[in-house]
Every structure is written in C-alpha cells, then in structure tokens.
C-alpha cells in the first residue's frame, strides 16, 4: 500500500511537472506568435521608410544637379559678359559701349508712344455747327531711372516729343508748316531718396504727379516742380510738398517774385481678396503771388480742398471699378474771378463764390482684353485753377479758353489690348457750358482715336 501511494505521488508529481512544462510552452508559443506579428509590422514600416528616404534622396540629387547646371550657366554668362566688356574696352573695338558709373547699380529704361486722331465739333446756340479742328497728334516719352541701393537713391530723367505746355504732352502734326519735325521737351528730372525701412521718401525736382486724384484736380500729363515728402505702409499713405508755379510773377512790372503751391494729402489703400478700395483727402494752397499773377489781386486765392475715392471688385470674369472726385475752392471771391466773359462767355451777374465746386462720378469695367469707361463731370468756373485742370474735357465747349472750367458733360471710353504692350482705343466727350451769357451758350463733341504702345 505504501508503495502504491508513493507511486501515485510520484505520478502526480510527474504530471505537475509535465503540465507546467506544457503551460510554459503554450505561453511561449503565444508570445512568440504575437512577437512575430509585431515584428512583421515593424519590418513593413521600416521598408516603407527606406522607400521614402530613397525617393527623397533621388529628389535631392535632381535638385543638386539642377543647381549645378544653373551655376554653370551663370558662370558661362558671366564669362561672356566679361569677355564682351574686355573686348569693348579696347580702342579698336567696334562694339557699342554702355558703362554704368560706380554710383549706379541699376538702370531701367521705359517709355510709351501714342498716336492720336482728334476731331472737335463746336456747336454754338446761335449760328450753324462749327467744325473747330481736326488733327493728328502724338505723345512720345522715353526716360531712364538710375538706382543706387547702397545709398537708397533713385534718379529719374525723361524726355518727351510732345509739348512745352504744363498740362499737355501732345504735339500736333505740322501745325506751323508742312512736314514739321516736332519738338523735344523735358518730361521729368528728379532725385528721390528713401529713408531706410521707415516708409519715408523725399523727391526733389520735376516729378510725376505724386497726388492720388482723377481728372478734376490735375491733368494727367502734369509734372509738378518742387519737393515731395511721402510716407506709406501697407494700409496708409501721406504726402506733403511745396511746388513752384511761376518764377516771373509780374503784371506789366519788373517783379520776379516766386509763385508757389503747398499741398498735403492723406489716404488709405485697402485690399482683401478680390476687393480693393482707395480714399484720399487733400488740401492745396496757392500763395498770394499766384493769385496776383492769375487773378490780378491777392484778395482772392486758390484754396482747394479735395477728396478722391474708388472701389474695385472682381465678379467672375469682369472687374468693376467705381470712382468719384470732389474739389472746392474756399478762396473764391465774387470780386475776382478767373473766368472772363471774353473767353468763357459768362453772364455779367456771374458769381465766383457760387461756382466754386467741381465733381466727377464714373464707372469702369474690364473684361478679357476690353476696358469700358463712363464718367460725368461738372467743373464750375472758379472751382479749380484753370492752369492745372484737364486740357481735353472742355476743349470742345470752350474753344477760346484753356482748361475745363465752366463745363459739364459725359465721357465715354473703350479700349482693346491687342497685346501686352499695344492697345487701341477711342473716347467721346460731350460737353456743355455751365454759365453763359449774350446768347453764347454752346456745346461740343470731342472724338479721339488712340493707338498706344508701352515699353
């Protein structure tokens, strides 16, 4: 019996050991199976990373090869330029030489050519229609801008084969004799200094119009002579300046006093996606010498407050822009008017203080290569100085006067861009006198056909 128990105990002990062994083997198999599955996933990730690294290395090699090709091409161009420069520096060289001074690190040459056919019909209230004039004209402008980035300077010099008139750069063909060769005038000559990253700049000389405006306040060809201090950032801008109007301010005398204008303007430029807006407010004061020269007295003066605004938006394939402009002469005086009955046909009871406002409203639309424009303007007789106002708008209704004062009317325009730089277009201005006397009321039609090329 004892042996049997002992045997039974030994058998139980053997079973326990075998059971434990089987349990351990089962657990090890399970862990190994799980480990095998995780290891396969890790191997797959490692393989994917290898492929990604290989792709990136191929892209990097291609970029390095492209960079080497560009560097080689740049070196070849530099060698060719050096060779041409060395060859052109020889005394026996037939190549043209263009050498920039040490203070010039950039030169941009640009200009434009416009050929125009113009026809004017003047229709007085009394008498038959009068064809005032029919003529061909051109405006040719060519200029260069030199830059010195190290000292933040810009120098501009431009010429125009147009007119010496301050409000027109057009030259009429053969106006004095057959086959005239035309005239050559200075378009602009200025120096501009930028004050680092402050947004400030100072421009001195005969310069392009620095003011944000339309045709009511200043003609588009106007080039003021003086100094402009300008500031701008991404949203706001401001300009102040002083400009010489005349240097021979004398009325039958020997006075050589200077006649000047002082101006200031503040504004905002806003843009977001397909919408943009611009608003500018300004004031322009002409001194007593200017008033004495153009008005014959310093009791009245030109004190012009102005506002200009535009709003643009893109709607599908069409871009629309609405614009408006307002000007008022706070210095107008009934005793001293710039409009005379002889030139403007105003009645005897004309009041300068009641004709001191000018305004314009318009709409412009762009579609593909076409641009259409319509505007209505009313420029009263003493609202803006006649010597800076638009030279085209009033030319049909006021054949004997200069400027657009005392006229109102419609402006239509259509332009087609034949190519990036070449365009053809036409405009029609239908104008009437605002004030007239002695049966001198008249209206006029101005037709213009243009071909323009910019370079």
RAQUIKA-V965794 format. One record per pair of residues at least 24 apart in sequence whose ideal C-beta (glycine too) atoms are under 10 Angstrom apart, sorted by the first residue. I is the first residue (numbers start at 1). J is the second residue. If there is no record, write none. Layout:
I;J / I;J
This chain:
100;146 / 101;146 / 101;148 / 102;148 / 103;146 / 103;147 / 103;148 / 103;150 / 103;151 / 103;153 / 103;155 / 104;146 / 104;147 / 104;148 / 104;153 / 104;155 / 105;146 / 105;147 / 105;148 / 105;149 / 105;150 / 105;151 / 106;145 / 106;146 / 106;147 / 106;148 / 106;149 / 106;154 / 107;144 / 107;145 / 107;146 / 107;147 / 107;155 / 108;143 / 108;144 / 108;145 / 108;146 / 108;147 / 108;154 / 108;156 / 109;142 / 109;143 / 109;144 / 109;145 / 109;158 / 109;455 / 110;141 / 110;142 / 110;143 / 110;144 / 110;145 / 110;158 / 110;454 / 110;455 / 111;140 / 111;141 / 111;142 / 111;143 / 111;144 / 111;158 / 111;159 / 111;160 / 111;187 / 111;453 / 111;454 / 111;455 / 112;139 / 112;140 / 112;141 / 112;142 / 112;143 / 112;160 / 112;421 / 112;452 / 112;453 / 112;454 / 112;455 / 113;138 / 113;139 / 113;140 / 113;141 / 113;142 / 113;161 / 113;422 / 113;451 / 113;452 / 113;453 / 113;454 / 113;455 / 114;138 / 114;139 / 114;140 / 114;141 / 114;162 / 114;169 / 114;170 / 114;423 / 114;425 / 114;450 / 114;451 / 114;452 / 114;453 / 114;454 / 115;139 / 115;140 / 115;173 / 115;424 / 115;449 / 115;450 / 115;451 / 115;452 / 115;453 / 116;170 / 116;172 / 116;173 / 116;425 / 116;426 / 116;427 / 116;448 / 116;449 / 116;450 / 116;451 / 116;452 / 117;426 / 117;447 / 117;448 / 117;449 / 117;450 / 117;451 / 118;170 / 118;172 / 118;392 / 118;395 / 118;427 / 118;446 / 118;447 / 118;448 / 118;449 / 118;450 / 119;396 / 119;445 / 119;446 / 119;447 / 119;448 / 119;449 / 120;392 / 120;395 / 120;396 / 120;397 / 120;399 / 120;429 / 120;444 / 120;445 / 120;446 / 120;447 / 120;448 / 121;396 / 121;443 / 121;444 / 121;445 / 121;446 / 121;447 / 122;395 / 122;396 / 122;397 / 122;398 / 122;399 / 122;400 / 122;442 / 122;443 / 122;444 / 122;445 / 122;446 / 123;396 / 123;397 / 123;432 / 123;441 / 123;442 / 123;443 / 123;444 / 123;445 / 124;345 / 124;397 / 124;399 / 124;433 / 124;436 / 124;439 / 124;440 / 124;441 / 124;442 / 124;443 / 124;444 / 125;345 / 125;433 / 125;436 / 125;439 / 125;440 / 125;441 / 125;442 / 125;443 / 126;438 / 126;439 / 126;440 / 126;441 / 126;442 / 127;439 / 127;442 / 129;445 / 130;399 / 130;442 / 130;444 / 132;395 / 132;396 / 132;399 / 132;444 / 132;445 / 132;446 / 133;172 / 133;175 / 133;395 / 133;396 / 133;399 / 134;447 / 135;170 / 135;172 / 135;173 / 135;174 / 135;175 / 136;171 / 136;172 / 136;173 / 136;174 / 136;449 / 137;162 / 137;163 / 137;168 / 137;169 / 137;170 / 137;171 / 137;172 / 137;173 / 137;175 / 137;448 / 137;450 / 138;162 / 138;169 / 138;170 / 138;171 / 138;172 / 138;173 / 138;182 / 138;451 / 139;163 / 139;168 / 139;169 / 139;170 / 139;171 / 139;187 / 139;221 / 139;450 / 139;452 / 140;169 / 140;171 / 140;182 / 140;184 / 140;187 / 141;169 / 141;185 / 141;187 / 141;188 / 141;221 / 141;454 / 142;187 / 142;455 / 143;186 / 143;187 / 143;188 / 143;189 / 143;208 / 145;188 / 145;190 / 145;192 / 146;191 / 147;192 / 148;193 / 149;194 / 151;193 / 151;194 / 152;192 / 152;193 / 152;194 / 152;195 / 152;196 / 152;197 / 152;201 / 153;191 / 153;192 / 153;193 / 153;194 / 154;190 / 154;191 / 154;192 / 154;193 / 154;194 / 154;201 / 154;203 / 155;189 / 155;190 / 155;191 / 155;192 / 155;205 / 156;187 / 156;188 / 156;189 / 156;190 / 156;191 / 156;192 / 156;203 / 156;205 / 156;206 / 156;207 / 156;208 / 157;186 / 157;187 / 157;188 / 157;189 / 157;190 / 157;191 / 157;205 / 157;206 / 158;185 / 158;186 / 158;187 / 158;188 / 158;189 / 158;190 / 158;206 / 158;208 / 158;223 / 159;184 / 159;185 / 159;186 / 159;187 / 159;188 / 159;189 / 160;184 / 160;185 / 160;186 / 160;187 / 160;188 / 160;221 / 160;223 / 161;185 / 161;187 / 162;187 / 162;221 / 163;221 / 163;391 / 165;219 / 165;221 / 165;387 / 165;391 / 165;402 / 166;219 / 166;221 / 166;222 / 166;223 / 166;224 / 166;225 / 166;245 / 166;387 / 166;388 / 166;391 / 167;218 / 167;219 / 167;220 / 167;221 / 167;222 / 167;223 / 167;386 / 167;387 / 167;388 / 167;389 / 167;390 / 167;391 / 167;392 / 167;402 / 167;403 / 167;404 / 168;219 / 168;220 / 168;221 / 168;222 / 168;390 / 168;391 / 168;392 / 168;395 / 168;402 / 169;219 / 169;220 / 169;221 / 169;222 / 169;223 / 169;391 / 170;221 / 170;391 / 170;392 / 186;223 / 187;221 / 187;223 / 188;223 / 188;224 / 188;225 / 189;223 / 189;225 / 190;223 / 190;225 / 190;226 / 190;227 / 190;228 / 192;228 / 192;230 / 194;230 / 195;229 / 195;231 / 198;231 / 198;233 / 199;230 / 199;231 / 199;232 / 199;233 / 199;234 / 199;236 / 199;237 / 199;238 / 200;229 / 200;230 / 200;231 / 200;232 / 200;238 / 201;228 / 201;229 / 201;230 / 201;231 / 201;232 / 201;239 / 202;227 / 202;228 / 202;229 / 202;230 / 202;241 / 203;227 / 203;228 / 203;229 / 203;230 / 203;239 / 203;241 / 204;228 / 204;229 / 204;241 / 206;243 / 206;244 / 207;241 / 207;243 / 209;388 / 210;239 / 210;240 / 210;241 / 210;243 / 210;263 / 210;265 / 211;239 / 211;241 / 211;263 / 211;264 / 211;265 / 211;267 / 211;280 / 211;282 / 211;284 / 211;306 / 211;308 / 212;237 / 212;239 / 212;265 / 212;266 / 212;267 / 212;269 / 212;278 / 212;279 / 212;280 / 212;281 / 212;282 / 212;306 / 212;308 / 212;309 / 212;310 / 213;265 / 213;280 / 213;282 / 213;306 / 213;307 / 213;308 / 213;325 / 213;327 / 214;306 / 214;308 / 214;309 / 214;310 / 214;323 / 214;324 / 214;325 / 214;326 / 214;327 / 214;359 / 214;360 / 214;361 / 214;362 / 214;375 / 214;377 / 214;390 / 215;325 / 215;358 / 215;360 / 215;362 / 215;375 / 215;377 / 215;379 / 215;389 / 215;390 / 215;391 / 215;392 / 215;393 / 215;404 / 215;411 / 216;306 / 216;308 / 216;324 / 216;325 / 216;326 / 216;327 / 216;358 / 216;359 / 216;360 / 216;375 / 216;377 / 216;378 / 216;379 / 216;383 / 216;384 / 216;389 / 216;390 / 216;393 / 216;404 / 217;282 / 217;284 / 217;304 / 217;306 / 217;307 / 217;308 / 217;325 / 217;326 / 217;327 / 217;358 / 217;360 / 217;379 / 217;383 / 217;384 / 217;385 / 217;388 / 217;389 / 217;390 / 218;284 / 218;306 / 218;327 / 218;384 / 218;385 / 218;388 / 218;389 / 218;390 / 219;387 / 219;388 / 219;389 / 219;390 / 219;391 / 219;392 / 219;393 / 219;403 / 219;404 / 220;390 / 220;391 / 220;392 / 221;390 / 221;391 / 221;392 / 222;387 / 222;388 / 222;389 / 222;390 / 222;391 / 224;261 / 224;263 / 224;388 / 226;260 / 226;261 / 226;262 / 226;263 / 228;263 / 229;264 / 230;265 / 231;266 / 232;267 / 232;269 / 233;269 / 234;269 / 234;270 / 234;271 / 235;267 / 235;268 / 235;269 / 235;270 / 235;271 / 236;266 / 236;267 / 236;268 / 236;269 / 236;270 / 237;265 / 237;266 / 237;267 / 237;268 / 237;269 / 237;278 / 237;280 / 238;264 / 238;265 / 238;266 / 238;267 / 238;280 / 238;282 / 239;263 / 239;264 / 239;265 / 239;266 / 239;267 / 239;280 / 239;282 / 240;264 / 240;265 / 240;266 / 240;282 / 241;265 / 241;284 / 242;287 / 243;284 / 243;286 / 245;286 / 245;287 / 245;289 / 245;290 / 245;293 / 245;294 / 245;302 / 245;385 / 245;387 / 245;388 / 246;289 / 246;290 / 246;293 / 246;294 / 246;387 / 247;289 / 248;293 / 249;287 / 249;288 / 249;289 / 249;290 / 249;291 / 249;292 / 249;293 / 249;294 / 250;289 / 250;292 / 250;293 / 251;292 / 251;293 / 251;294 / 251;296 / 255;289 / 255;292 / 255;293 / 257;287 / 257;288 / 257;289 / 257;292 / 257;293 / 258;287 / 258;289 / 258;290 / 259;286 / 259;287 / 259;288 / 259;289 / 259;290 / 259;291 / 259;292 / 259;293 / 259;294 / 260;285 / 260;286 / 260;287 / 260;288 / 260;289 / 260;290 / 261;285 / 261;286 / 261;287 / 261;290 / 261;302 / 261;304 / 261;385 / 261;388 / 262;286 / 262;287 / 263;304 / 263;306 / 265;306 / 265;308 / 267;307 / 267;308 / 267;309 / 268;309 / 270;311 / 271;312 / 273;313 / 273;314 / 274;312 / 274;313 / 274;314 / 274;315 / 274;316 / 274;319 / 275;311 / 275;312 / 275;313 / 275;314 / 276;310 / 276;311 / 276;312 / 276;313 / 276;314 / 276;321 / 277;309 / 277;310 / 277;311 / 277;312 / 277;313 / 277;322 / 278;308 / 278;309 / 278;310 / 278;311 / 278;312 / 278;321 / 278;323 / 279;307 / 279;308 / 279;309 / 279;310 / 279;311 / 280;306 / 280;307 / 280;308 / 280;309 / 280;310 / 280;325 / 281;305 / 281;306 / 281;307 / 281;308 / 281;309 / 281;326 / 282;306 / 282;307 / 282;308 / 282;327 / 283;330 / 284;327 / 284;329 / 284;384 / 284;385 / 284;388 / 285;330 / 285;331 / 286;329 / 286;331 / 286;385 / 286;387 / 286;388 / 290;385 / 290;387 / 291;331 / 291;333 / 291;336 / 291;338 / 291;385 / 292;336 / 293;387 / 294;336 / 294;338 / 294;385 / 294;386 / 294;387 / 295;331 / 295;332 / 295;333 / 295;335 / 295;336 / 295;337 / 295;338 / 295;352 / 295;382 / 295;385 / 296;336 / 296;338 / 297;333 / 297;335 / 297;336 / 298;336 / 299;331 / 299;333 / 299;335 / 299;336 / 300;329 / 300;331 / 300;332 / 300;333 / 300;334 / 300;335 / 300;336 / 300;337 / 300;338 / 300;352 / 300;353 / 300;382 / 301;329 / 301;330 / 301;331 / 301;332 / 301;333 / 301;336 / 302;329 / 302;330 / 302;331 / 302;332 / 302;338 / 302;382 / 302;383 / 302;384 / 302;385 / 302;387 / 302;388 / 303;328 / 303;329 / 303;330 / 303;331 / 303;332 / 303;356 / 304;328 / 304;329 / 304;330 / 304;331 / 304;332 / 304;356 / 304;358 / 304;383 / 304;384 / 304;385 / 304;388 / 305;329 / 305;330 / 306;358 / 306;384 / 307;359 / 308;360 / 310;362 / 310;364 / 312;364 / 312;366 / 314;366 / 315;365 / 316;367 / 317;366 / 317;367 / 317;368 / 318;365 / 318;366 / 318;367 / 318;368 / 318;370 / 319;364 / 319;365 / 319;366 / 319;367 / 319;371 / 320;363 / 320;364 / 320;365 / 320;366 / 320;367 / 321;362 / 321;363 / 321;364 / 321;365 / 321;366 / 321;371 / 321;373 / 322;361 / 322;362 / 322;363 / 322;364 / 323;360 / 323;361 / 323;362 / 323;363 / 323;364 / 323;373 / 323;375 / 324;359 / 324;360 / 324;361 / 324;362 / 324;363 / 324;375 / 325;358 / 325;359 / 325;360 / 325;361 / 325;362 / 325;375 / 325;377 / 326;357 / 326;358 / 326;359 / 326;360 / 326;361 / 326;383 / 327;356 / 327;357 / 327;358 / 327;359 / 327;360 / 327;379 / 327;380 / 327;383 / 327;384 / 327;389 / 328;356 / 328;357 / 328;358 / 328;359 / 328;380 / 328;383 / 328;384 / 329;353 / 329;355 / 329;356 / 329;357 / 329;358 / 329;380 / 329;381 / 329;382 / 329;383 / 329;384 / 329;385 / 330;356 / 331;356 / 331;382 / 332;356 / 332;357 / 332;380 / 332;381 / 332;382 / 332;383 / 333;382 / 334;382 / 336;382 / 337;381 / 337;382 / 338;381 / 338;382 / 338;383 / 338;384 / 338;385 / 338;386 / 338;387 / 338;403 / 338;405 / 338;406 / 339;380 / 339;381 / 339;382 / 339;386 / 339;398 / 339;401 / 339;403 / 339;405 / 339;406 / 339;434 / 339;435 / 340;381 / 340;401 / 341;436 / 341;437 / 341;438 / 341;440 / 342;400 / 342;401 / 343;386 / 343;398 / 343;399 / 343;400 / 343;401 / 343;402 / 343;403 / 343;405 / 343;406 / 344;381 / 344;386 / 344;394 / 344;397 / 344;398 / 344;400 / 344;401 / 344;403 / 344;405 / 344;406 / 344;407 / 344;433 / 344;434 / 344;435 / 344;436 / 344;437 / 344;440 / 345;397 / 345;398 / 345;400 / 345;401 / 345;406 / 345;433 / 345;435 / 345;436 / 345;437 / 345;438 / 345;439 / 345;440 / 345;441 / 345;442 / 346;381 / 346;406 / 346;433 / 346;434 / 346;435 / 346;436 / 346;437 / 346;438 / 346;440 / 347;435 / 347;436 / 347;437 / 347;438 / 347;440 / 348;437 / 348;438 / 349;435 / 349;437 / 350;381 / 350;382 / 350;406 / 350;435 / 350;436 / 350;437 / 351;381 / 351;382 / 351;435 / 352;380 / 352;381 / 352;382 / 352;383 / 353;382 / 354;380 / 354;381 / 354;382 / 354;435 / 355;379 / 355;380 / 355;381 / 355;382 / 355;383 / 355;405 / 355;406 / 355;434 / 355;435 / 356;380 / 356;381 / 356;382 / 356;383 / 356;384 / 357;382 / 357;383 / 357;384 / 358;382 / 358;383 / 358;384 / 358;389 / 358;404 / 358;405 / 358;408 / 359;383 / 359;408 / 360;390 / 360;393 / 360;411 / 362;410 / 362;411 / 362;413 / 364;413 / 366;415 / 366;417 / 368;416 / 368;417 / 369;415 / 369;416 / 369;417 / 369;418 / 369;419 / 369;423 / 370;414 / 370;415 / 370;416 / 370;417 / 370;425 / 371;413 / 371;414 / 371;415 / 371;416 / 371;417 / 371;423 / 371;425 / 372;412 / 372;413 / 372;414 / 372;415 / 372;425 / 373;411 / 373;412 / 373;413 / 373;414 / 373;415 / 373;425 / 373;427 / 374;410 / 374;411 / 374;412 / 374;413 / 374;414 / 375;409 / 375;410 / 375;411 / 375;412 / 375;413 / 375;429 / 376;408 / 376;409 / 376;410 / 376;411 / 376;430 / 377;404 / 377;407 / 377;408 / 377;409 / 377;410 / 377;411 / 377;429 / 377;431 / 378;406 / 378;407 / 378;408 / 378;409 / 378;432 / 378;434 / 379;403 / 379;404 / 379;405 / 379;406 / 379;407 / 379;408 / 379;409 / 379;431 / 379;434 / 380;405 / 380;406 / 380;407 / 380;408 / 380;434 / 380;435 / 381;405 / 381;406 / 381;407 / 381;433 / 381;434 / 381;435 / 382;406 / 383;434 / 390;429 / 392;427 / 392;429 / 392;431 / 392;446 / 392;448 / 393;429 / 393;431 / 393;446 / 394;429 / 394;431 / 394;433 / 394;444 / 394;446 / 395;429 / 395;431 / 395;444 / 395;446 / 396;429 / 396;430 / 396;431 / 396;432 / 396;442 / 396;443 / 396;444 / 396;445 / 396;446 / 396;447 / 397;429 / 397;430 / 397;431 / 397;432 / 397;433 / 397;434 / 397;436 / 397;441 / 397;442 / 397;443 / 397;444 / 397;445 / 397;446 / 398;431 / 398;433 / 398;442 / 398;444 / 399;442 / 399;444 / 404;429 / 404;431 / 405;434 / 406;432 / 406;433 / 406;434 / 406;435 / 406;436 / 407;431 / 407;432 / 407;433 / 407;434 / 407;442 / 407;443 / 407;444 / 408;432 / 408;433 / 408;434 / 408;443 / 409;433 / 409;434 / 409;443 / 409;444 / 409;445 / 409;446 / 411;446 / 413;448 / 413;450 / 415;450 / 415;452 / 417;452 / 418;451 / 418;452 / 418;453 / 419;453 / 420;454 / 421;452 / 421;453 / 421;454 / 421;455 / 422;451 / 422;452 / 422;453 / 422;454 / 422;455 / 423;450 / 423;451 / 423;452 / 423;453 / 423;454 / 424;449 / 424;450 / 424;451 / 424;452 / 425;449 / 425;450 / 425;451 / 425;452 / 426;450
